[in-house]
Amino acid sequence: MRFADKPRHILFLEPEGRNTNEYYVNGLSTSLPFDVQLEMVHSIPGLEQAIILRPAYAVEYDFAPPTQLFSSLESKKLENLFLAGQINGTSGYEEAAGQGLVAGINAVQKVRGEPPLIIGRDEGYIGVMIDDLVTKGTSEPYRMFTSRAEYRLLFNHGSAELRMLAHSERLKLFTIKRLHNISSKKQQIETWALKLESTGEGHPSWGERLRRGAAHGTLPGEFLAEPKQSRMRFSIASCIAAIWNASCGRSRNCAMWNGFRFRPESTICSFPVSAGRARSNSARSAPRPSARPAGSAG
Ligand SMILES: Cc1cc2nc3c(=O)[nH]c(=O)nc-3n(C[C@H](O)[C@H](O)[C@H](O)COP(=O)(O)OP(=O)(O)OC[C@H]3O[C@@H](n4cnc5c(N)ncnc54)[C@H](O)[C@@H]3O)c2cc1C
């Protein structure tokens, strides 16, 4: 049994909809026989009378040990074979899509005789996932939880294009116009971060004031006038708000992004983190697959 040492376990009763009395019991994944499931549910205070409409069940699948892959997702055993997704022991749509993207790009890079795309653990969740898989392997269906990423505070979709810029440029994954726009956004963030961090007209710096909760509208007129797009302005101000001040240089608990230091409790931009979701809503009652290496018994 996992977590046998814990005195309690949290379950979430998630309503399946507004007009139904069905609940998805989040946190009670199991493939035990129906009569055992019934006993388990009835032993939970408040659920003594609950009726199970659809019992939990498991799906098993074979996988190839991902430690047999290079970080490019090419097989160490069979040159030119790239593996991605469930066959590498993962579970999940995002996990499969992330690996598929990398394996596809790297298959093309191989054909072209050019270096592969390797995303670092400090650059994005895909990098963490592939590094975990190829270096540590997995003994159960691997899911990309935010908690696995050391630099998760810097990862969110608002900063993805900035974090991936060097790769996108090298691999020519975007149009020149789009690359130019991303570069210019990055440059503006860096320029304004330095400016607002170092000036404040005799008061704490504008950066510090942002961190203390000052509204964007109170920033210097020069900043508010340019750039004109409010979304860009929001992005820049959020990044600055996340930047830790100079004293962070002495703290081990701060993260770095392009030379800037960030508060440990902040994200680069205040967009919601999207990776690491356990399940998509469209398949709320879906069973969680369990993985076993190809060739193993049972
Ligand atoms: C019931 C169920 C519910 C799930 N619910 C969720 C969920 O809510 N959220 C979530 O994130 N994940 C969920 N998952 C997991 C998710 O579906 C998988 O992890 C993911 O789809 C795997 O993608 P993949 O591309 O690696 O493999 P697959 O989607 O299995 O694609 C493999 C493809 O290869 C094809 N193929 C196989 N053999 C051959 C061959 N010899 N020649 C040619 N083609 C072949 C197959 O037909 C298939 O189309 C669920 C899985 C199951 C089983």
The ligand as an ORCA input file, in Angstrom:
! r2SCAN-3c Opt
* xyz 0 1
  C      -9.896      4.838    -20.812
  C      -8.792      5.846    -20.793
  C      -9.051      7.131    -20.324
  C      -8.033      8.077    -20.322
  N      -8.309      9.337    -19.851
  C      -7.348     10.274    -19.898
  C      -7.616     11.593    -19.478
  O      -8.703     11.919    -19.049
  N      -6.627     12.517    -19.539
  C      -5.390     12.207    -20.007
  O      -4.530     13.105    -20.062
  N      -5.098     10.962    -20.417
  C      -6.033      9.985    -20.373
  N      -5.741      8.713    -20.779
  C      -4.391      8.407    -21.227
  C      -4.174      8.890    -22.666
  O      -5.266      8.559    -23.467
  C      -2.927      8.210    -23.243
  O      -1.842      8.293    -22.332
  C      -2.499      8.877    -24.525
  O      -3.587      8.956    -25.433
  C      -1.382      8.095    -25.155
  O      -1.087      8.659    -26.413
  P      -0.116      7.902    -27.388
  O      -0.077      8.738    -28.633
  O       1.159      7.619    -26.702
  O      -0.785      6.488    -27.648
  P      -2.166      6.174    -28.358
  O      -3.123      7.306    -28.226
  O      -2.559      4.822    -27.842
  O      -1.749      6.100    -29.889
  C      -1.091      4.992    -30.420
  C      -1.605      4.803    -31.838
  O      -0.813      3.836    -32.495
  C      -1.677      3.006    -33.249
  N      -0.980      1.741    -33.479
  C      -0.728      0.745    -32.604
  N      -0.061     -0.247    -33.204
  C       0.132      0.138    -34.468
  C       0.774     -0.465    -35.588
  N       1.346     -1.642    -35.505
  N       0.778      0.213    -36.745
  C       0.196      1.437    -36.844
  N      -0.411      2.042    -35.833
  C      -0.447      1.403    -34.653
  C      -2.911      2.879    -32.375
  O      -4.018      2.491    -33.160
  C      -3.051      4.302    -31.847
  O      -3.803      5.110    -32.703
  C      -6.741      7.731    -20.787
  C      -6.489      6.434    -21.261
  C      -7.496      5.508    -21.253
  C      -7.219      4.124    -21.776
*
